[in-house]
Amino acid sequence: MYEKLEALEERYTELEKLLSDPKTLELREEWLKMSKEMASITPVVELSRLLKQVDRELAEAEEMLSDSDEAEMSEFLNAEVELLQQKKDKYEQDLKEQLLPKDPYDEKNVFIEIRAGTGGEEAALFAADLLKMYIRFAEKNGYRSEMMDAHETDIGGYKEVVLGIEGKGAFSRLKYESGVHRVQRIPSTESGGRIHTSAATVAVLPEAEEVEVEINPQDLRIDTFCATGPGGQSVNTTQSAVRITHTPTGVVVSCQDEKSQLQNKEKALRILRSRLMDKYISEQNAELAQTRKTMVGTGDRSERIRTYNFPQNRVTDHRIGLTLHKMDMILAGDLDEIIDELAANERAEQLKTSGS
């Protein structure tokens, strides 16, 4: 670890000089690239400097303790050494976490695809609840949310809905939501008062830039049709809805949320790029592909990452065994506690794997 820190310190010093050089300022793209690199390593360098400082203070306190003959001074120095050692341990742990490999997609915007699974109309209503939860989460965190596409049911549920969320670090927070979400409650359509179990699948995709996924226009089949609402009722009589098929992969995206055909096409292409990037990553990385398969599954109630129990106001995340009795707050967008626990668990697993 210390070798890595020294190398980063040297690079930081080098970047400081380069960024203050007038010649570098003339090369805008190069300057932006170096500024971004410097911003990414600054937290590590600052922690490294704090560690060095506490190391010096600890060495001085230990030396004074070894030379001390007075009981009162020794007691004071012992307490000081213990405090400095705690600081050192914390800085070292923080640095180990900072040096873990970063997910290259963490800073990206996301598309959240929610599909009703097992449970019929009740599953579609639960998909609508999840949609509201993510919209509220976005609002609370200063992100911007946008409906990309939706297929509603007659009573206000969704067979499928795609939500776009824009904001720095959106993927780093929401990537843990991919998987099967299960709900246990008495449906509004249930006259006997029995608790039913339904499920909806959530897939979180980082938004791909045009430069990351190049799409050949000749590989696209674009169909237009009239947008429809619940029950197939016509929403408009113009062919504003767009369906794009990527013929080499068979990936299909449709958008009908906007009144303009051009806007629907732009939205569909954004989603298509992200789905293609997700597909390419999965194909290149067998382990990631298996993880994705486990997370998203088929929508069957037995394949779950989280359960929302309405009678007990309880949410359980099965991946980390976390249970919280505040489901109402979580469905209102207060997901931070669950996300923080999942992120901490992921870091702990990475540290274990790296042998740190």
Contacts in CASP RR format, 6 or more apart in sequence:
PFRMAT RR
TARGET T0000
AUTHOR 0000-0000-0000
METHOD contacts of the structure
MODEL  1
MYEKLEALEERYTELEKLLSDPKTLELREEWLKMSKEMASITPVVELSRL
LKQVDRELAEAEEMLSDSDEAEMSEFLNAEVELLQQKKDKYEQDLKEQLL
PKDPYDEKNVFIEIRAGTGGEEAALFAADLLKMYIRFAEKNGYRSEMMDA
HETDIGGYKEVVLGIEGKGAFSRLKYESGVHRVQRIPSTESGGRIHTSAA
TVAVLPEAEEVEVEINPQDLRIDTFCATGPGGQSVNTTQSAVRITHTPTG
VVVSCQDEKSQLQNKEKALRILRSRLMDKYISEQNAELAQTRKTMVGTGD
RSERIRTYNFPQNRVTDHRIGLTLHKMDMILAGDLDEIIDELAANERAEQ
LKTSGS
1 92 0 8 1.000
1 95 0 8 1.000
1 96 0 8 1.000
1 99 0 8 1.000
1 356 0 8 1.000
4 99 0 8 1.000
5 44 0 8 1.000
5 48 0 8 1.000
5 51 0 8 1.000
5 95 0 8 1.000
8 41 0 8 1.000
8 44 0 8 1.000
8 45 0 8 1.000
8 48 0 8 1.000
9 45 0 8 1.000
9 48 0 8 1.000
11 37 0 8 1.000
11 41 0 8 1.000
12 38 0 8 1.000
12 41 0 8 1.000
12 42 0 8 1.000
12 45 0 8 1.000
15 34 0 8 1.000
15 37 0 8 1.000
15 38 0 8 1.000
16 38 0 8 1.000
18 24 0 8 1.000
18 34 0 8 1.000
19 31 0 8 1.000
19 34 0 8 1.000
19 35 0 8 1.000
19 38 0 8 1.000
24 30 0 8 1.000
24 31 0 8 1.000
24 34 0 8 1.000
25 31 0 8 1.000
43 98 0 8 1.000
44 95 0 8 1.000
44 98 0 8 1.000
44 99 0 8 1.000
47 91 0 8 1.000
47 94 0 8 1.000
47 95 0 8 1.000
47 98 0 8 1.000
48 95 0 8 1.000
50 91 0 8 1.000
51 88 0 8 1.000
51 91 0 8 1.000
51 92 0 8 1.000
51 95 0 8 1.000
54 84 0 8 1.000
54 87 0 8 1.000
54 88 0 8 1.000
54 91 0 8 1.000
55 88 0 8 1.000
57 84 0 8 1.000
58 81 0 8 1.000
58 84 0 8 1.000
58 85 0 8 1.000
58 88 0 8 1.000
61 77 0 8 1.000
61 80 0 8 1.000
61 81 0 8 1.000
61 84 0 8 1.000
62 81 0 8 1.000
64 77 0 8 1.000
65 74 0 8 1.000
65 77 0 8 1.000
65 78 0 8 1.000
65 81 0 8 1.000
68 74 0 8 1.000
68 77 0 8 1.000
96 351 0 8 1.000
96 356 0 8 1.000
97 347 0 8 1.000
97 351 0 8 1.000
100 347 0 8 1.000
100 350 0 8 1.000
100 351 0 8 1.000
100 354 0 8 1.000
101 350 0 8 1.000
103 171 0 8 1.000
103 172 0 8 1.000
103 175 0 8 1.000
105 171 0 8 1.000
105 175 0 8 1.000
105 206 0 8 1.000
106 169 0 8 1.000
106 171 0 8 1.000
106 172 0 8 1.000
106 175 0 8 1.000
107 168 0 8 1.000
107 169 0 8 1.000
107 171 0 8 1.000
107 172 0 8 1.000
108 169 0 8 1.000
108 170 0 8 1.000
108 171 0 8 1.000
108 206 0 8 1.000
108 207 0 8 1.000
109 164 0 8 1.000
109 165 0 8 1.000
109 166 0 8 1.000
109 167 0 8 1.000
109 170 0 8 1.000
109 171 0 8 1.000
109 206 0 8 1.000
109 207 0 8 1.000
110 164 0 8 1.000
110 165 0 8 1.000
110 170 0 8 1.000
110 171 0 8 1.000
110 174 0 8 1.000
110 175 0 8 1.000
110 204 0 8 1.000
110 205 0 8 1.000
110 206 0 8 1.000
110 207 0 8 1.000
111 148 0 8 1.000
111 162 0 8 1.000
111 163 0 8 1.000
111 164 0 8 1.000
111 165 0 8 1.000
111 204 0 8 1.000
111 205 0 8 1.000
111 207 0 8 1.000
111 270 0 8 1.000
111 271 0 8 1.000
111 274 0 8 1.000
112 134 0 8 1.000
112 162 0 8 1.000
112 163 0 8 1.000
112 164 0 8 1.000
112 165 0 8 1.000
112 174 0 8 1.000
112 177 0 8 1.000
112 202 0 8 1.000
112 203 0 8 1.000
112 204 0 8 1.000
112 205 0 8 1.000
113 160 0 8 1.000
113 161 0 8 1.000
113 162 0 8 1.000
113 202 0 8 1.000
113 203 0 8 1.000
113 204 0 8 1.000
113 205 0 8 1.000
114 127 0 8 1.000
114 130 0 8 1.000
114 131 0 8 1.000
114 158 0 8 1.000
114 160 0 8 1.000
114 161 0 8 1.000
114 162 0 8 1.000
114 163 0 8 1.000
114 200 0 8 1.000
114 201 0 8 1.000
114 202 0 8 1.000
115 127 0 8 1.000
115 159 0 8 1.000
115 160 0 8 1.000
115 200 0 8 1.000
115 201 0 8 1.000
115 203 0 8 1.000
115 299 0 8 1.000
116 123 0 8 1.000
116 124 0 8 1.000
116 126 0 8 1.000
116 127 0 8 1.000
116 157 0 8 1.000
116 158 0 8 1.000
116 159 0 8 1.000
116 160 0 8 1.000
116 200 0 8 1.000
117 123 0 8 1.000
117 127 0 8 1.000
117 198 0 8 1.000
117 199 0 8 1.000
117 200 0 8 1.000
117 201 0 8 1.000
117 299 0 8 1.000
117 300 0 8 1.000
118 197 0 8 1.000
118 198 0 8 1.000
118 199 0 8 1.000
118 299 0 8 1.000
118 300 0 8 1.000
118 301 0 8 1.000
119 196 0 8 1.000
119 197 0 8 1.000
119 198 0 8 1.000
119 199 0 8 1.000
119 301 0 8 1.000
120 198 0 8 1.000
121 153 0 8 1.000
121 155 0 8 1.000
121 157 0 8 1.000
121 187 0 8 1.000
121 189 0 8 1.000
122 183 0 8 1.000
122 187 0 8 1.000
122 189 0 8 1.000
122 196 0 8 1.000
122 198 0 8 1.000
123 198 0 8 1.000
123 199 0 8 1.000
123 200 0 8 1.000
124 153 0 8 1.000
124 156 0 8 1.000
124 157 0 8 1.000
124 158 0 8 1.000
124 159 0 8 1.000
125 153 0 8 1.000
125 155 0 8 1.000
125 156 0 8 1.000
125 157 0 8 1.000
125 187 0 8 1.000
125 188 0 8 1.000
126 181 0 8 1.000
126 183 0 8 1.000
126 198 0 8 1.000
126 199 0 8 1.000
126 200 0 8 1.000
126 308 0 8 1.000
127 157 0 8 1.000
127 158 0 8 1.000
127 159 0 8 1.000
127 160 0 8 1.000
127 161 0 8 1.000
127 200 0 8 1.000
128 156 0 8 1.000
128 157 0 8 1.000
128 158 0 8 1.000
128 161 0 8 1.000
129 183 0 8 1.000
129 331 0 8 1.000
130 181 0 8 1.000
130 200 0 8 1.000
130 202 0 8 1.000
131 158 0 8 1.000
131 161 0 8 1.000
131 163 0 8 1.000
132 331 0 8 1.000
133 330 0 8 1.000
133 331 0 8 1.000
133 332 0 8 1.000
133 333 0 8 1.000
133 335 0 8 1.000
134 145 0 8 1.000
134 163 0 8 1.000
134 165 0 8 1.000
134 174 0 8 1.000
134 177 0 8 1.000
134 333 0 8 1.000
135 145 0 8 1.000
135 163 0 8 1.000
136 332 0 8 1.000
136 333 0 8 1.000
137 143 0 8 1.000
137 174 0 8 1.000
137 333 0 8 1.000
137 334 0 8 1.000
137 335 0 8 1.000
138 144 0 8 1.000
138 145 0 8 1.000
138 165 0 8 1.000
138 170 0 8 1.000
139 145 0 8 1.000
140 333 0 8 1.000
140 334 0 8 1.000
141 173 0 8 1.000
142 167 0 8 1.000
143 165 0 8 1.000
143 166 0 8 1.000
143 167 0 8 1.000
143 170 0 8 1.000
144 165 0 8 1.000
144 166 0 8 1.000
144 167 0 8 1.000
145 163 0 8 1.000
145 164 0 8 1.000
145 165 0 8 1.000
145 166 0 8 1.000
146 163 0 8 1.000
146 164 0 8 1.000
146 165 0 8 1.000
146 166 0 8 1.000
147 161 0 8 1.000
147 162 0 8 1.000
147 163 0 8 1.000
147 164 0 8 1.000
147 257 0 8 1.000
148 162 0 8 1.000
148 163 0 8 1.000
148 164 0 8 1.000
148 255 0 8 1.000
148 257 0 8 1.000
148 267 0 8 1.000
148 270 0 8 1.000
148 271 0 8 1.000
149 160 0 8 1.000
149 161 0 8 1.000
149 162 0 8 1.000
149 253 0 8 1.000
149 254 0 8 1.000
149 255 0 8 1.000
149 256 0 8 1.000
149 257 0 8 1.000
149 267 0 8 1.000
149 268 0 8 1.000
149 271 0 8 1.000
150 158 0 8 1.000
150 160 0 8 1.000
150 161 0 8 1.000
150 162 0 8 1.000
150 256 0 8 1.000
150 257 0 8 1.000
151 158 0 8 1.000
151 159 0 8 1.000
151 160 0 8 1.000
151 161 0 8 1.000
152 158 0 8 1.000
152 159 0 8 1.000
152 229 0 8 1.000
152 230 0 8 1.000
153 159 0 8 1.000
153 230 0 8 1.000
153 231 0 8 1.000
154 230 0 8 1.000
154 231 0 8 1.000
155 230 0 8 1.000
156 230 0 8 1.000
162 271 0 8 1.000
164 207 0 8 1.000
165 174 0 8 1.000
171 204 0 8 1.000
171 206 0 8 1.000
172 343 0 8 1.000
173 339 0 8 1.000
174 204 0 8 1.000
174 339 0 8 1.000
175 204 0 8 1.000
175 206 0 8 1.000
176 338 0 8 1.000
176 339 0 8 1.000
176 342 0 8 1.000
176 343 0 8 1.000
176 346 0 8 1.000
177 202 0 8 1.000
177 204 0 8 1.000
177 335 0 8 1.000
178 202 0 8 1.000
178 203 0 8 1.000
178 204 0 8 1.000
178 292 0 8 1.000
178 295 0 8 1.000
178 296 0 8 1.000
178 305 0 8 1.000
179 201 0 8 1.000
179 202 0 8 1.000
179 203 0 8 1.000
179 295 0 8 1.000
179 296 0 8 1.000
179 297 0 8 1.000
179 303 0 8 1.000
179 304 0 8 1.000
179 305 0 8 1.000
180 199 0 8 1.000
180 200 0 8 1.000
180 201 0 8 1.000
180 202 0 8 1.000
180 295 0 8 1.000
180 296 0 8 1.000
180 297 0 8 1.000
180 299 0 8 1.000
180 300 0 8 1.000
180 301 0 8 1.000
180 303 0 8 1.000
180 304 0 8 1.000
180 305 0 8 1.000
181 199 0 8 1.000
181 200 0 8 1.000
181 201 0 8 1.000
181 202 0 8 1.000
181 304 0 8 1.000
181 305 0 8 1.000
181 306 0 8 1.000
181 307 0 8 1.000
181 308 0 8 1.000
182 197 0 8 1.000
182 198 0 8 1.000
182 199 0 8 1.000
182 301 0 8 1.000
182 304 0 8 1.000
182 306 0 8 1.000
182 307 0 8 1.000
182 308 0 8 1.000
183 197 0 8 1.000
183 198 0 8 1.000
183 199 0 8 1.000
183 200 0 8 1.000
183 307 0 8 1.000
183 308 0 8 1.000
183 309 0 8 1.000
183 310 0 8 1.000
184 195 0 8 1.000
184 196 0 8 1.000
184 197 0 8 1.000
184 307 0 8 1.000
184 308 0 8 1.000
184 309 0 8 1.000
184 310 0 8 1.000
184 311 0 8 1.000
185 195 0 8 1.000
185 196 0 8 1.000
185 308 0 8 1.000
185 309 0 8 1.000
185 310 0 8 1.000
185 311 0 8 1.000
186 193 0 8 1.000
186 194 0 8 1.000
186 195 0 8 1.000
186 196 0 8 1.000
186 310 0 8 1.000
186 311 0 8 1.000
187 196 0 8 1.000
187 198 0 8 1.000
190 196 0 8 1.000
195 311 0 8 1.000
197 301 0 8 1.000
198 301 0 8 1.000
199 299 0 8 1.000
199 300 0 8 1.000
199 301 0 8 1.000
199 303 0 8 1.000
199 304 0 8 1.000
200 299 0 8 1.000
201 296 0 8 1.000
201 297 0 8 1.000
201 298 0 8 1.000
201 299 0 8 1.000
202 296 0 8 1.000
203 295 0 8 1.000
203 296 0 8 1.000
205 274 0 8 1.000
205 275 0 8 1.000
205 277 0 8 1.000
205 278 0 8 1.000
206 274 0 8 1.000
206 277 0 8 1.000
206 278 0 8 1.000
207 270 0 8 1.000
207 273 0 8 1.000
207 274 0 8 1.000
208 273 0 8 1.000
208 274 0 8 1.000
208 276 0 8 1.000
208 277 0 8 1.000
209 273 0 8 1.000
210 273 0 8 1.000
212 273 0 8 1.000
212 277 0 8 1.000
213 273 0 8 1.000
213 274 0 8 1.000
213 276 0 8 1.000
213 277 0 8 1.000
213 280 0 8 1.000
215 246 0 8 1.000
215 269 0 8 1.000
215 272 0 8 1.000
215 273 0 8 1.000
215 276 0 8 1.000
219 246 0 8 1.000
219 247 0 8 1.000
219 248 0 8 1.000
220 244 0 8 1.000
220 245 0 8 1.000
220 246 0 8 1.000
220 247 0 8 1.000
221 244 0 8 1.000
221 245 0 8 1.000
221 247 0 8 1.000
222 242 0 8 1.000
222 243 0 8 1.000
222 244 0 8 1.000
222 245 0 8 1.000
222 265 0 8 1.000
223 242 0 8 1.000
223 243 0 8 1.000
223 244 0 8 1.000
223 245 0 8 1.000
224 239 0 8 1.000
224 240 0 8 1.000
224 241 0 8 1.000
224 242 0 8 1.000
224 243 0 8 1.000
224 261 0 8 1.000
225 239 0 8 1.000
225 241 0 8 1.000
225 243 0 8 1.000
226 234 0 8 1.000
226 235 0 8 1.000
226 236 0 8 1.000
226 237 0 8 1.000
226 238 0 8 1.000
226 239 0 8 1.000
226 240 0 8 1.000
226 241 0 8 1.000
227 235 0 8 1.000
227 236 0 8 1.000
227 240 0 8 1.000
227 241 0 8 1.000
227 256 0 8 1.000
228 234 0 8 1.000
228 235 0 8 1.000
228 241 0 8 1.000
228 256 0 8 1.000
229 235 0 8 1.000
235 256 0 8 1.000
236 259 0 8 1.000
238 259 0 8 1.000
238 261 0 8 1.000
239 261 0 8 1.000
240 256 0 8 1.000
240 258 0 8 1.000
240 259 0 8 1.000
240 260 0 8 1.000
240 261 0 8 1.000
240 264 0 8 1.000
241 254 0 8 1.000
241 255 0 8 1.000
241 256 0 8 1.000
241 261 0 8 1.000
241 264 0 8 1.000
242 254 0 8 1.000
242 255 0 8 1.000
242 256 0 8 1.000
242 261 0 8 1.000
242 264 0 8 1.000
242 265 0 8 1.000
242 268 0 8 1.000
243 252 0 8 1.000
243 253 0 8 1.000
243 254 0 8 1.000
243 268 0 8 1.000
244 252 0 8 1.000
244 253 0 8 1.000
244 254 0 8 1.000
244 265 0 8 1.000
244 268 0 8 1.000
244 269 0 8 1.000
244 272 0 8 1.000
245 251 0 8 1.000
245 252 0 8 1.000
246 252 0 8 1.000
246 272 0 8 1.000
246 276 0 8 1.000
249 276 0 8 1.000
249 279 0 8 1.000
251 272 0 8 1.000
251 275 0 8 1.000
251 276 0 8 1.000
251 279 0 8 1.000
253 268 0 8 1.000
253 269 0 8 1.000
253 271 0 8 1.000
253 272 0 8 1.000
253 275 0 8 1.000
254 268 0 8 1.000
255 264 0 8 1.000
255 265 0 8 1.000
255 267 0 8 1.000
255 268 0 8 1.000
255 271 0 8 1.000
256 264 0 8 1.000
257 264 0 8 1.000
257 267 0 8 1.000
258 264 0 8 1.000
258 267 0 8 1.000
278 292 0 8 1.000
281 288 0 8 1.000
282 288 0 8 1.000
282 289 0 8 1.000
282 292 0 8 1.000
283 289 0 8 1.000
294 303 0 8 1.000
295 305 0 8 1.000
297 303 0 8 1.000
304 318 0 8 1.000
305 317 0 8 1.000
305 318 0 8 1.000
305 319 0 8 1.000
306 315 0 8 1.000
306 316 0 8 1.000
306 317 0 8 1.000
306 318 0 8 1.000
307 314 0 8 1.000
307 315 0 8 1.000
307 316 0 8 1.000
307 318 0 8 1.000
308 314 0 8 1.000
308 315 0 8 1.000
308 327 0 8 1.000
308 330 0 8 1.000
308 331 0 8 1.000
309 315 0 8 1.000
309 316 0 8 1.000
309 327 0 8 1.000
310 327 0 8 1.000
312 325 0 8 1.000
312 327 0 8 1.000
313 325 0 8 1.000
313 326 0 8 1.000
313 327 0 8 1.000
313 328 0 8 1.000
314 323 0 8 1.000
314 324 0 8 1.000
314 325 0 8 1.000
314 327 0 8 1.000
315 323 0 8 1.000
315 324 0 8 1.000
315 326 0 8 1.000
315 327 0 8 1.000
315 330 0 8 1.000
315 338 0 8 1.000
316 322 0 8 1.000
316 323 0 8 1.000
316 324 0 8 1.000
317 323 0 8 1.000
317 338 0 8 1.000
317 341 0 8 1.000
317 342 0 8 1.000
319 342 0 8 1.000
319 345 0 8 1.000
320 341 0 8 1.000
320 342 0 8 1.000
320 345 0 8 1.000
322 338 0 8 1.000
322 341 0 8 1.000
324 330 0 8 1.000
324 337 0 8 1.000
324 338 0 8 1.000
326 334 0 8 1.000
330 338 0 8 1.000
END
